[in-house]
Amino acid sequence: MNDELAMDADAVVRHMRFGRLPERIRHEDMTAEVEAAQGGGGDIYTPENSWKFYSCVALDLGL
């Protein structure tokens, strides 16, 4: 029996285009450690700036 794989034309094109998987990426290369800012760094609520974070469909549509 022949050990070669029998492929149709579409399978040959797919194999030429996607013949092998890309190199594996290590977990260490996908993550980064960053130190957090002391005291929250700006997570303080201020009523004067609360409008920046408020979202309302009626206000967005100008109703």
N, C-alpha and C positions, 0 to 999 in steps of 0.2 A: 504494500500500500504506500502511496506517496505521502511524505510528511509535510509537503507544502500545503498552505491553506488555499482553498478554492474561493476566490473572491469575484463578485460581479463588478461591473464598471463603477457603480456608485460607491461600493465599498473601497475600491482602489483610490478613488478621488478623496474620500474621507480619510483614508489612511495617509495619503500624501499631505493633506492639509493639517490633520490632527494626529499625526503618527505617534507622538509620545507625549506624556504628561509634562508640564513644566516642573522645574526643580522645586523641591519641597522647601517651604519657608519655615525657619525655626521659630518657636514661640517667643524667644528672646528678641528676635528681630521685629516682631509685631507689636511689642509692648514697650512702654517707656515709663520710668518712674519719675514723678515730679513732686517736689515738696509742696505741701499746701501752705497758703499764707496764714500767718498767725491771726487769730481772732476772727476768722471768717472772710476777711479781706473785701468787704463791700456788700455783704449779705444783710446789711442793716436796713430795716424798713424806715422810709421817710415819707410822710404823707404828701409832701410837696412833689415828690417824684412818682407817686403811685399811679398817676395817669399813664405813665409810660408802659406799665405792665397790665393795664386794664383792657380787656377785649370784649366788645359787645357788637353783635351783628347789626343792631339798629343804629348804633353810632357809626359803624363802618359804612353803612349805606346812606347815612345822612338823614335818617328819619327822625 
